[in-house]
Amino acid sequence: PQRLVIKSDNNFPTAAGLASSASGMASLAYGLSLFYGLNDGAASLARRGSGSACRSMFGGFVHWKTPKPTDNSTVVQLHPHTHWPELRVLICVINVDKKTVGSTVAMRTTMQSSCLFREARKTAVAERLPLFIKALQRCDFSALAELTMRESNALHAACLDSWPPAIFLNETSFAVMQFVHIVNQHCGRTVLAYTFDAGPNAFLLVLKDDVAWVLALLTARFGDKKLGNRTELNISPRQPDGDDLRVAKLRRVEQHLSTESTTTTTVGHTLEIRGLQYPTVQLSSKEDEVSTYLCCFSTLLLYLGDLSPVFHWASIGRL
């Protein structure tokens, strides 16, 4: 049997609810498939290591239909990454520490003991899935945002309903959720949507035109600069675009957030905003070595300004 030397590096937190296992196994599966000259089967191989890794073998918007390890047809690309280019994802890294409850254990416990999961989740997924697909097809941000937030809430409700409960969200997570709803309410339209995986870190969906001032508000609410009673949005590299009325409205939103904030000084230094870039697959091939760069997430990976991309690197060579 052939022995291999595999070196792996990930520039994203591990076991913190940011799908580091997906990026790692997808990168490994992709590298192995290239190393051995496999024409297909990389998604199935990745699936054996991490369920969500099979989605990372495709670009754009991906539908993972059924978790069958040996069936590639269960992973389908709905749209390429060029579809809906205005959509952005902000990742708010709230806590990089390893989770006290692992995803696999939490999933097993929830399936076995949560009444919400057994009675409601399957029905809800069956009803919402066609709506998700339609929202993506039509680039309907408002519909996608509501569906995404409801699904996230339902997931963590089922986790809390399990016994013992699997608790992933923390105080800052709930503060981010409240932040999203306050901003949407004050703007009179759906600007932001949140979703949380099995961890406290938030993924925020936002459209390109709203990124600059949303980052300003995020910094104002959770940043490490003390604002006091200031309501000026002068802590962002760029001021929000728009007419005077819109800017004034944003300042009122920021003022509302500042007056309600009691934890900014304690959580401000733990909130880090990172951007994802897609696609980031690069390949250099030698006789005995294949290096691959693969992103953590495949479902909503799009370019975000000039922030750093996320990648997982795996180098595979013969011993």
C-alpha positions, 0 to 999 in steps of 0.5 A, spaced: 500 500 500 502 507 498 503 511 504 502 519 503 504 525 507 498 530 508 499 537 510 493 541 512 492 548 514 486 552 515 486 560 516 479 559 519 477 557 527 476 550 528 470 547 531 467 554 532 461 553 528 464 555 521 464 549 517 472 548 518 471 540 517 467 542 511 473 546 508 478 541 511 475 534 508 473 538 501 480 540 500 483 533 502 478 530 497 479 534 492 487 534 492 486 526 493 482 526 487 487 530 483 493 526 485 490 519 483 487 522 477 479 520 479 474 523 474 469 524 479 467 521 486 470 527 489 463 529 492 462 522 495 469 522 498 468 528 501 461 526 504 465 520 508 469 525 512 464 531 513 456 531 511 457 538 509 463 538 505 460 535 499 457 541 498 464 545 498 466 541 491 461 545 487 461 553 486 455 557 487 448 555 490 448 548 492 443 543 494 445 537 498 438 533 497 439 527 501 446 524 506 447 518 502 455 517 502 455 513 496 451 517 491 453 523 488 447 525 485 444 528 492 449 534 491 446 538 485 449 545 483 442 550 483 446 556 480 453 558 478 457 563 482 455 568 477 448 568 479 446 573 483 452 577 484 450 583 488 449 578 494 454 578 499 455 574 506 459 577 512 461 573 517 461 575 524 466 571 528 464 572 535 468 566 539 473 562 536 474 557 542 472 550 541 465 548 542 463 545 548 458 540 544 460 538 538 456 538 532 455 530 531 453 529 538 448 535 538 445 532 532 444 525 534 442 528 541 437 533 538 434 527 533 433 522 539 430 527 544 427 533 541 420 533 540 420 540 535 425 536 531 421 530 530 414 533 529 416 540 526 422 540 522 421 535 517 414 538 515 418 545 515 423 543 511 419 540 506 415 546 506 420 551 505 425 548 501 421 550 494 420 557 497 428 557 498 429 555 491 424 560 488 427 566 492 434 564 489 431 563 482 428 570 482 434 573 486 428 575 492 432 578 497 426 579 502 424 572 501 430 569 502 432 573 508 426 571 512 426 564 510 434 564 512 432 567 519 426 562 520 430 556 519 436 558 523 431 560 529 428 553 528 434 549 528 437 552 535 430 552 538 430 544 536 437 544 539 434 547 546 429 542 546 433 536 546 436 533 552 440 535 555 440 542 551 445 543 546 446 551 547 450 554 541 448 561 541 451 566 546 449 573 549 453 577 543 449 572 538 442 574 540 445 581 540 446 580 533 440 578 531 436 584 535 441 588 531 438 585 524 431 586 526 432 593 529 436 595 522 430 592 518 425 595 522 428 602 521 430 602 514 423 600 512 425 594 508 429 588 509 437 590 509 440 584 513 439 577 514 442 572 520 443 565 520 447 561 525 450 554 524 452 550 530 456 555 533 455 562 536 458 566 530 453 569 525 453 569 518 449 576 515 446 576 508 446 583 505 446 586 498 452 589 495 449 597 495 448 596 503 455 593 505 458 599 506 453 603 511 452 596 514 459 595 516 459 602 519 453 600 523 456 593 525 462 597 528 458 602 531 454 597 535 460 592 536 466 595 535 472 596 539 471 604 539 467 607 544 462 612 541 459 615 548 453 619 545 456 620 538 451 618 533 456 620 527 458 614 522 465 617 522 468 610 524 468 607 517 473 607 512 467 610 507 461 614 509 454 611 507 452 613 500 445 616 499 441 623 500 441 627 506 434 623 508 437 617 508 444 618 512 439 622 517 435 615 518 441 611 519 444 616 524 437 615 528 438 607 527 445 608 530 443 612 536 438 607 537 443 601 537 448 605 542 443 607 547 440 600 548 447 597 548 450 595 554 455 590 552 459 594 547 465 595 551 465 587 553 464 584 547 467 589 542 474 586 542 471 579 540 467 581 534 471 580 528 468 581 521 471 577 515 469 576 508 468 570 503 471 570 496 468 566 491 471 562 487 478 561 490 480 555 487 487 555 485 491 549 483 499 548 482 501 541 480 507 537 480 509 530 479 508 528 486 505 533 489 498 537 488 496 543 492 489 545 492 485 551 495 478 551 497 473 555 500 469 553 507 462 554 504 459 553 497 452 555 498 453 563 499 460 564 497 461 571 493 466 576 493 466 582 499 470 588 498 477 588 499 476 583 505 481 577 506 478 571 503 477 564 506 481 558 504 483 551 506 490 549 504 492 541 503 498 539 500 499 531 498 505 528 496 508 521 496 512 518 502 
